[in-house]
Amino acid sequence: MLGAIIGDIAGSIYEWDHIKTKDFDLFGERCQFTDDTVCTAAVADILLHDLPPAATMQECCRRYPGRGYGGFFSQWIYYDVPAPYQSYGNGAAMRISPAAFLHPGDLEAALNASDRATAITHDHPEGMKGARATTHAIWLAFQGETPAQIRKTIAAKYDYDLTRTVDQIRPGYYFDETCQGTVPEAITCALESDSFEDAVRNAISLGGDADTLAAIAGPIAEALHGIPDELKERVESQYLAGAPDIREIMREMYRTVAE
């Protein structure tokens, strides 16, 4: 979960000001958490406390208005009767990491949790698949599977093209808000990394939907490499200082996992 939040914050200033290099300050001056962090915290709250998914997501997002919510989703937040709207946007995958973190020993439970948190909005088959593939990749990383084995399993199970390297993807890649145009690339960025930070830099350097790419790659890389303590401390003390509820949900999730 923290991997998604750090990726979101680092990528926040490059969502529209795209870059095609890994040479940048990990946290620029205007970095902040966006909808990716808010929605990830909502999913963690839903799964930790067995809360009604749609109402909980709405309540959490209403507490943090103006965080870059997508067009349909920004309306859905305020619906009296929040029905899913067949979305296949990449928001399905950027928020889903708690499903894998909270079920490290049970793949089916993790995938069912993914479905539960996704279907409230992103009930299109590609939206459901994108969230499941991200959950599955994180889960495999927690099992100690190698990047090569994770790549092979995810490609076969979800029919994603994971054959290209980051350097091969980058030149022709562009902003894409769909799961099918984001999830395979983000997974590749994580699997090709040699550290957590390297995965985030890979994702942002593609020049696409930077915060979301990094929020998907981040938790996979967290499971593969871990996160340096100094990054954890900086994010909590600086970027989440004004979001005590998000900090507490995050801490509770990690306490639960540790138990």
Backbone torsions as a table, in degrees:
resi	resn	phi	psi	omega
1	MET	NA	-45.9	179.3
2	LEU	-63.6	-32.1	176.1
3	GLY	-60.0	-38.7	177.4
4	ALA	-67.1	-41.4	-178.2
5	ILE	-66.1	-45.2	178.7
6	ILE	-63.4	-43.4	177.7
7	GLY	-60.1	-42.4	178.3
8	ASP	-60.0	-49.3	-178.0
9	ILE	-63.2	-46.9	-178.7
10	ALA	-62.7	-36.9	-177.4
11	GLY	-86.3	-6.9	-171.0
12	SER	-59.3	-35.1	-177.1
13	ILE	-86.2	-4.1	-179.0
14	TYR	-111.4	6.7	-179.4
15	GLU	-60.8	-40.3	179.3
16	TRP	-109.1	-29.0	176.5
17	ASP	-94.4	78.8	-170.1
18	HIS	-69.5	146.0	175.4
19	ILE	-128.5	156.1	-179.0
20	LYS	-124.6	40.7	-179.5
21	THR	-145.5	155.0	175.1
22	LYS	-93.7	-0.6	-177.1
23	ASP	-94.0	89.7	178.8
24	PHE	-156.2	160.3	174.7
25	ASP	-67.7	129.0	-176.5
26	LEU	-59.1	-39.3	176.3
27	PHE	-120.8	103.4	178.2
28	GLY	-78.1	173.2	-174.2
29	GLU	-57.5	-39.1	-173.4
30	ARG	-98.4	12.2	-179.0
31	CYS	-61.8	142.9	177.0
32	GLN	-158.8	164.9	175.6
33	PHE	-79.6	148.9	-177.1
34	THR	-120.4	-162.6	179.4
35	ASP	-58.3	-28.2	-180.0
36	ASP	-60.1	-43.2	178.6
37	THR	-68.5	-45.1	-177.9
38	VAL	-61.1	-45.4	-178.0
39	CYS	-70.0	-34.4	176.1
40	THR	-64.1	-42.2	177.7
41	ALA	-63.7	-38.3	178.3
42	ALA	-63.2	-43.1	178.2
43	VAL	-62.2	-41.9	177.8
44	ALA	-60.9	-42.7	179.3
45	ASP	-63.0	-44.9	178.8
46	ILE	-56.9	-49.1	-173.9
47	LEU	-77.6	-33.8	178.8
48	LEU	-67.2	-39.7	-169.6
49	HIS	-113.9	9.0	179.4
50	ASP	51.3	51.7	-177.3
51	LEU	-93.4	159.6	176.0
52	PRO	-61.8	120.0	-169.7
53	PRO	-60.2	-50.7	-174.6
54	ALA	-65.9	-48.1	-178.1
55	ALA	-63.7	-38.0	-179.8
56	THR	-68.5	-41.4	177.4
57	MET	-62.0	-44.5	178.9
58	GLN	-60.6	-47.2	-177.5
59	GLU	-60.7	-43.9	-178.9
60	CYS	-65.1	-43.4	-177.9
61	CYS	-70.1	-33.2	178.2
62	ARG	-66.4	-26.7	177.2
63	ARG	-71.4	-19.5	-177.5
64	TYR	-129.0	70.5	180.0
65	PRO	-69.2	158.3	174.1
66	GLY	68.5	31.3	-178.6
67	ARG	-101.9	19.9	174.8
68	GLY	90.0	26.3	179.1
69	TYR	-62.9	145.2	178.3
70	GLY	-67.1	165.4	-172.8
71	GLY	-55.1	-58.8	-179.0
72	PHE	-67.7	-40.4	-178.1
73	PHE	-65.0	-37.5	-179.5
74	SER	-63.9	-27.7	173.9
75	GLN	-80.0	-42.3	-178.3
76	TRP	-56.8	-35.6	-178.8
77	ILE	-53.2	-30.5	-173.5
78	TYR	-108.4	8.6	177.5
79	TYR	-68.5	140.2	173.7
80	ASP	-69.1	-36.3	176.5
81	VAL	-122.1	92.4	-173.5
82	PRO	-78.4	99.1	178.6
83	ALA	-97.9	151.8	176.3
84	PRO	-65.9	157.2	-173.5
85	TYR	-132.8	33.0	172.7
86	GLN	57.4	35.6	179.8
87	SER	-77.9	142.8	169.2
88	TYR	-120.8	26.4	178.4
89	GLY	-69.6	159.5	-176.4
90	ASN	-72.2	-5.2	173.2
91	GLY	-60.4	-23.5	177.0
92	ALA	-61.7	-38.4	-174.6
93	ALA	-89.4	-32.3	-174.3
94	MET	-69.9	-20.5	-174.5
95	ARG	-103.6	-2.0	-162.0
96	ILE	-94.2	-3.5	-173.5
97	SER	-54.8	-34.3	179.1
98	PRO	-57.6	-26.2	179.5
99	ALA	-60.2	-40.2	178.9
100	ALA	-78.3	-40.8	-177.2
101	PHE	-63.2	-35.3	-175.4
102	LEU	-86.3	-7.0	179.5
103	HIS	-133.9	57.2	-173.7
104	PRO	-67.1	-17.9	-177.5
105	GLY	-108.7	4.5	-173.0
106	ASP	-143.5	98.8	-176.7
107	LEU	-62.5	-43.8	-177.8
108	GLU	-63.1	-38.9	177.1
109	ALA	-63.9	-40.1	178.5
110	ALA	-64.0	-42.9	-179.4
111	LEU	-70.1	-36.2	176.3
112	ASN	-65.7	-39.5	176.2
113	ALA	-63.3	-39.6	176.4
114	SER	-59.7	-46.5	179.5
115	ASP	-60.7	-42.2	-177.1
116	ARG	-62.0	-42.2	-177.2
117	ALA	-81.0	-19.0	-176.1
118	THR	-91.4	-40.3	-171.0
119	ALA	-64.4	-15.7	-179.2
120	ILE	-66.8	-21.6	179.3
121	THR	-135.5	-51.8	-170.3
122	HIS	-97.4	63.3	-173.6
123	ASP	-89.3	4.2	171.1
124	HIS	-65.2	145.3	-179.3
125	PRO	-53.0	-36.4	179.6
126	GLU	-72.2	-31.5	175.6
127	GLY	-68.5	-45.0	178.6
128	MET	-63.3	-40.9	-179.1
129	LYS	-65.7	-42.7	-179.2
130	GLY	-61.1	-41.6	177.9
131	ALA	-67.5	-42.0	179.3
132	ARG	-63.8	-43.5	-178.8
133	ALA	-62.8	-41.0	178.6
134	THR	-65.0	-46.2	177.5
135	THR	-58.0	-46.2	-177.3
136	HIS	-63.6	-41.8	179.9
137	ALA	-64.1	-43.3	176.8
138	ILE	-61.7	-45.1	-177.9
139	TRP	-60.4	-43.9	178.5
140	LEU	-63.5	-38.6	178.0
141	ALA	-62.0	-38.3	177.4
142	PHE	-65.9	-24.9	178.6
143	GLN	-80.3	-3.5	-179.4
144	GLY	85.5	14.1	177.6
145	GLU	-66.7	148.0	178.6
146	THR	-74.8	156.3	174.8
147	PRO	-54.0	-37.5	179.8
148	ALA	-63.8	-40.7	-179.9
149	GLN	-71.9	-38.8	176.7
150	ILE	-61.3	-45.5	179.3
151	ARG	-57.0	-46.8	-177.6
152	LYS	-63.5	-44.6	-177.6
153	THR	-66.6	-46.7	-177.4
154	ILE	-67.3	-41.3	178.8
155	ALA	-60.5	-43.0	-178.2
156	ALA	-71.7	-41.6	-174.9
157	LYS	-73.7	-37.8	-171.4
158	TYR	-114.7	4.9	176.8
159	ASP	55.9	42.5	174.9
160	TYR	-98.8	143.2	174.7
161	ASP	-83.2	106.2	178.7
162	LEU	-114.7	26.4	-176.1
163	THR	-84.6	-22.7	-175.7
164	ARG	-82.3	151.4	173.4
165	THR	-86.7	168.8	175.9
166	VAL	-59.0	-43.5	-179.8
167	ASP	-64.0	-29.5	177.5
168	GLN	-78.7	-32.6	179.3
169	ILE	-72.6	-43.2	-167.1
170	ARG	-54.2	-49.2	-171.9
171	PRO	-58.2	-40.2	-175.9
172	GLY	-102.9	7.2	-176.4
173	TYR	-82.1	149.8	-179.0
174	TYR	-142.8	174.2	-179.0
175	PHE	-61.6	125.6	-178.3
176	ASP	-143.9	121.4	-176.7
177	GLU	-95.9	5.0	-179.4
178	THR	-88.8	156.1	173.8
179	CYS	-62.7	-44.6	-175.0
180	GLN	-67.9	-19.9	177.5
181	GLY	-103.0	7.7	-177.3
182	THR	-129.1	-45.6	-172.1
183	VAL	-63.9	-47.5	179.5
184	PRO	-59.5	-40.2	-179.4
185	GLU	-67.5	-41.3	179.6
186	ALA	-65.9	-40.9	177.5
187	ILE	-61.2	-43.2	177.9
188	THR	-59.4	-42.0	-179.8
189	CYS	-60.1	-37.5	178.3
190	ALA	-72.7	-44.9	-174.1
191	LEU	-71.1	-23.6	-179.9
192	GLU	-89.5	-3.4	-173.2
193	SER	-81.1	157.5	173.7
194	ASP	-111.1	3.3	176.0
195	SER	-163.9	168.6	176.9
196	PHE	-59.4	-49.5	-177.8
197	GLU	-61.7	-36.9	179.3
198	ASP	-62.3	-38.7	178.3
199	ALA	-63.0	-43.7	179.2
200	VAL	-63.8	-43.3	178.6
201	ARG	-64.0	-40.7	175.6
202	ASN	-55.0	-48.7	-174.6
203	ALA	-64.7	-45.9	-178.8
204	ILE	-67.0	-34.8	-175.9
205	SER	-70.2	-9.8	179.4
206	LEU	-70.2	-21.2	178.9
207	GLY	79.3	31.0	179.8
208	GLY	-117.4	-139.7	177.9
209	ASP	-76.0	79.5	-161.8
210	ALA	-59.4	-47.1	-176.6
211	ASP	-65.8	-36.7	-179.3
212	THR	-75.9	-41.1	174.4
213	LEU	-55.6	-45.0	-178.7
214	ALA	-73.0	-28.9	177.5
215	ALA	-73.4	-21.6	174.9
216	ILE	-86.8	-45.5	179.4
217	ALA	-66.9	-35.3	-173.6
218	GLY	-56.4	-51.5	-178.3
219	PRO	-70.1	-27.5	173.6
220	ILE	-65.6	-45.4	178.4
221	ALA	-65.8	-34.1	176.0
222	GLU	-59.7	-44.3	179.3
223	ALA	-68.2	-31.7	-179.8
224	LEU	-78.2	-43.1	-167.6
225	HIS	-118.7	-20.3	-167.9
226	GLY	80.2	172.9	-179.1
227	ILE	-123.3	131.9	177.6
228	PRO	-58.2	142.1	-177.4
229	ASP	-59.2	-35.8	-177.2
230	GLU	-65.6	-32.0	176.3
231	LEU	-69.1	-43.2	178.2
232	LYS	-58.0	-48.6	-176.2
233	GLU	-65.0	-40.4	-178.8
234	ARG	-65.3	-42.8	-179.2
235	VAL	-64.0	-45.4	-179.7
236	GLU	-64.7	-45.4	-173.2
237	SER	-79.2	-29.4	-174.7
238	GLN	-104.3	-54.7	-170.4
239	TYR	-88.6	-23.4	177.7
240	LEU	-107.6	15.0	-177.7
241	ALA	-59.3	-34.8	-178.6
242	GLY	-95.7	13.3	-178.5
243	ALA	-130.1	66.8	-175.5
244	PRO	-61.6	-31.5	179.4
245	ASP	-67.6	-38.8	177.5
246	ILE	-67.2	-41.8	177.4
247	ARG	-59.8	-43.0	-176.6
248	GLU	-69.3	-40.8	177.1
249	ILE	-61.6	-42.4	179.3
250	MET	-62.2	-47.2	180.0
251	ARG	-62.7	-41.3	179.1
252	GLU	-63.1	-39.5	179.2
253	MET	-61.8	-45.2	179.9
254	TYR	-68.6	-33.7	174.2
255	ARG	-63.2	-42.3	-179.8
256	THR	-63.7	-42.9	178.9
257	VAL	-63.1	-40.1	-178.6
258	ALA	-65.9	-29.5	179.5
259	GLU	-71.7	NA	NA
